[in-house]
């Protein structure tokens, strides 16, 4: 992938996103919709994976058939909200290796603070897809990708549900080599760094917390 920002305008993606934005949508429905939409976004972010061929026997004859090439993908969830997207992508790519980066936002500085990092081995040989529903200020995403690059990853993609222009710009400045795939580019951030119109706090809505 080379295009820095891809907004997936597929009708099913947009329909499900509208249901997720609605404040009346229940926690159970929100979680289900997030898993469903993550499958659709995963199709887009994996569109140009490298292929090779293998010899197989169909019920009729032998053939050279296309198959994914190289080492298995790495999926990295930015805790905790990233796990909602992770579940759906794993349904599509069950053999992927999985890592987690734990960051929380300091309420005063809005800067990310790392509290956990566990990543798959041989990242230099894998396509790595980083997932987090909200690209708001971009600080957490940039910090997570800094960590992932420090562990050797060179082919990284970022998948989110919503993005703010401020976050997209921050990512482009810090990691211009990392393409972003999202369901929507919203208007802006408010004074508390929430995406507007957004859908609130994705983690709280997914897990039923406040």
C-alpha positions as CSV (number, residue, x, y, z in Angstrom):
1,X,0.0,0.0,0.0
2,X,1.3,3.5,-0.8
3,X,-1.7,5.9,-0.4
4,X,-1.4,7.4,3.0
5,X,-5.1,7.6,3.9
6,X,-7.8,5.3,2.6
7,X,-11.4,5.9,3.7
8,X,-13.5,2.7,3.1
9,X,-16.8,4.0,1.7
10,X,-18.4,0.6,1.2
11,X,-22.1,0.8,1.9
12,X,-22.0,-1.9,4.6
13,X,-19.1,-0.2,6.4
14,X,-20.9,3.2,6.4
15,X,-24.3,1.6,7.5
16,X,-22.6,-0.2,10.4
17,X,-20.7,2.8,11.4
18,X,-23.9,4.9,11.6
19,X,-25.4,2.3,14.0
20,X,-22.2,2.5,16.1
21,X,-22.3,6.3,16.3
22,X,-25.9,6.2,17.7
23,X,-25.7,6.8,21.4
24,X,-28.7,4.5,21.9
25,X,-26.8,1.4,20.5
26,X,-26.3,-1.2,23.3
27,X,-22.9,-2.4,24.4
28,X,-23.6,-5.9,23.0
29,X,-24.6,-4.4,19.6
30,X,-21.7,-2.0,19.5
31,X,-19.2,-4.9,20.1
32,X,-20.9,-7.0,17.4
33,X,-20.9,-4.2,14.9
34,X,-17.2,-3.4,15.6
35,X,-16.3,-7.0,14.9
36,X,-18.3,-7.0,11.7
37,X,-16.9,-3.7,10.5
38,X,-13.3,-4.8,11.3
39,X,-13.7,-7.8,8.9
40,X,-14.7,-5.3,6.1
41,X,-11.8,-3.0,6.9
42,X,-9.4,-5.9,7.0
43,X,-10.3,-6.8,3.4
44,X,-9.1,-3.4,2.3
45,X,-5.9,-3.3,4.4
46,X,-4.9,-6.7,3.1
47,X,-5.8,-6.0,-0.5
48,X,-2.2,-6.0,-1.9
49,X,-0.5,-8.7,0.3
50,X,2.2,-10.6,-1.6
51,X,1.2,-13.9,-3.2
52,X,3.0,-17.0,-4.3
53,X,1.8,-20.3,-5.7
54,X,1.6,-23.8,-4.5
55,X,0.8,-27.1,-6.2
56,X,-2.4,-28.7,-5.0
57,X,-4.8,-31.5,-6.2
58,X,-8.4,-30.4,-6.8
59,X,-11.0,-33.2,-7.1
60,X,-10.3,-33.0,-10.9
61,X,-6.6,-32.4,-11.4
62,X,-3.4,-30.9,-10.2
63,X,-3.0,-27.1,-10.4
64,X,-0.7,-24.2,-9.4
65,X,-2.9,-22.2,-7.0
66,X,-2.3,-18.7,-5.4
67,X,-1.4,-18.6,-1.7
68,X,-0.2,-15.9,0.6
69,X,3.6,-15.6,0.5
70,X,6.2,-14.9,3.2
71,X,5.9,-15.1,7.0
72,X,2.5,-15.0,8.7
73,X,1.1,-11.5,9.3
74,X,1.5,-9.8,12.7
75,X,-1.5,-8.0,14.2
76,X,-0.8,-5.5,17.0
77,X,-3.6,-4.2,19.2
78,X,-3.2,-0.9,21.0
79,X,-4.9,-1.8,24.4
80,X,-7.6,-1.8,25.3
81,X,-10.0,-0.7,22.6
82,X,-7.8,-2.2,19.8
83,X,-9.0,-5.6,20.9
84,X,-12.5,-5.0,19.4
85,X,-10.9,-4.6,16.0
86,X,-8.4,-7.4,16.6
87,X,-11.2,-10.0,17.1
88,X,-12.7,-9.4,13.7
89,X,-9.3,-9.4,11.9
90,X,-8.4,-12.7,13.5
91,X,-11.5,-14.3,12.2
92,X,-10.3,-13.4,8.7
93,X,-6.6,-14.2,9.4
94,X,-6.6,-16.8,12.1
95,X,-2.9,-17.8,11.7
96,X,-1.6,-14.3,12.3
97,X,0.8,-13.7,15.1
98,X,-0.6,-11.3,17.7
99,X,1.0,-8.5,19.8
100,X,-0.2,-5.9,22.3
101,X,0.9,-2.4,23.1
102,X,-0.5,-0.9,26.3
103,X,-0.6,2.9,26.4
104,X,-2.7,5.3,28.5
105,X,-3.1,9.0,27.9
106,X,-1.9,11.3,30.6
107,X,-4.9,13.5,31.3
108,X,-2.8,16.6,31.9
109,X,-0.3,16.4,29.0
110,X,-2.4,14.1,26.7
111,X,0.9,12.3,26.0
112,X,0.9,8.5,25.9
113,X,2.5,6.5,28.7
114,X,3.6,2.9,28.0
115,X,2.6,0.2,30.5
116,X,2.8,-3.0,28.4
117,X,4.5,-4.2,25.2
118,X,4.6,-7.8,23.9
119,X,5.2,-8.3,20.2
120,X,5.7,-11.3,17.9
121,X,9.2,-12.3,16.8
122,X,10.8,-11.6,13.4
123,X,8.7,-8.5,12.7
124,X,11.3,-7.5,10.1
125,X,10.0,-10.4,8.0
126,X,6.2,-9.7,8.5
127,X,3.6,-7.3,7.4
128,X,2.4,-5.7,10.6
129,X,-1.2,-4.4,11.0
130,X,-1.7,-2.1,14.0
131,X,-5.3,-1.7,15.1
132,X,-7.0,0.9,17.3
133,X,-10.6,2.2,16.8
134,X,-9.8,5.9,17.2
135,X,-7.1,7.9,15.6
136,X,-7.6,11.2,17.6
137,X,-4.5,13.2,18.5
138,X,-2.3,10.5,16.9
139,X,0.0,10.5,19.9
140,X,-0.7,6.9,21.1
141,X,-0.6,5.5,17.6
142,X,2.7,7.3,16.9
143,X,4.2,6.0,20.2
144,X,3.0,2.4,19.5
145,X,4.5,2.5,16.0
146,X,7.7,3.9,17.4
147,X,7.9,0.8,19.7
148,X,7.0,-1.6,16.8
149,X,9.7,-0.1,14.5
150,X,12.2,-0.4,17.4
151,X,11.5,-4.1,17.4
152,X,12.4,-4.4,13.7
153,X,9.1,-4.0,11.8
154,X,9.5,-2.3,8.4
155,X,6.2,-3.0,6.7
156,X,3.5,-1.5,8.9
157,X,-0.2,-0.6,8.2
158,X,-2.6,1.2,10.6
159,X,-6.3,0.3,10.8
160,X,-8.9,2.4,12.7
161,X,-12.6,3.0,12.8
162,X,-12.6,6.8,12.9
163,X,-9.8,9.3,12.3
164,X,-9.5,13.0,13.0
165,X,-7.6,15.3,10.6
166,X,-5.2,16.2,13.5
167,X,-4.4,12.5,14.1
168,X,-3.9,11.8,10.4
169,X,-1.5,14.7,10.1
170,X,0.4,13.7,13.2
171,X,0.9,10.2,11.8
172,X,1.9,11.5,8.4
173,X,4.6,13.7,10.0
174,X,5.9,10.9,12.3
175,X,5.4,7.8,10.1
176,X,4.9,8.8,6.5
177,X,5.6,5.2,5.4
178,X,2.6,3.8,7.4
179,X,-0.7,3.8,5.4
180,X,-3.9,4.4,7.3
181,X,-7.2,2.6,6.5
182,X,-10.3,3.9,8.2
183,X,-14.1,3.9,7.9
184,X,-14.4,7.7,8.3
185,X,-12.4,11.0,8.5
186,X,-14.4,13.1,11.0
187,X,-14.4,16.9,11.4
188,X,-12.0,17.7,14.3
189,X,-11.1,17.1,17.9
190,X,-12.9,18.9,20.8
191,X,-11.1,20.5,23.7
192,X,-10.9,17.1,25.5
193,X,-9.3,15.5,22.4
194,X,-12.4,13.5,21.5
195,X,-13.2,13.0,17.8
196,X,-16.3,15.0,16.7
197,X,-18.9,14.0,15.7
198,X,-17.3,10.7,16.6
199,X,-19.0,8.0,18.7
200,X,-17.7,8.7,22.2
201,X,-15.0,6.5,23.9
202,X,-14.8,3.3,21.9
203,X,-13.4,1.3,24.9
204,X,-16.1,2.4,27.2
205,X,-18.8,1.7,24.7
206,X,-17.3,-1.7,23.9
207,X,-16.9,-2.9,27.4
208,X,-19.8,-1.0,29.1
209,X,-17.6,1.1,31.3
210,X,-17.6,4.8,32.1
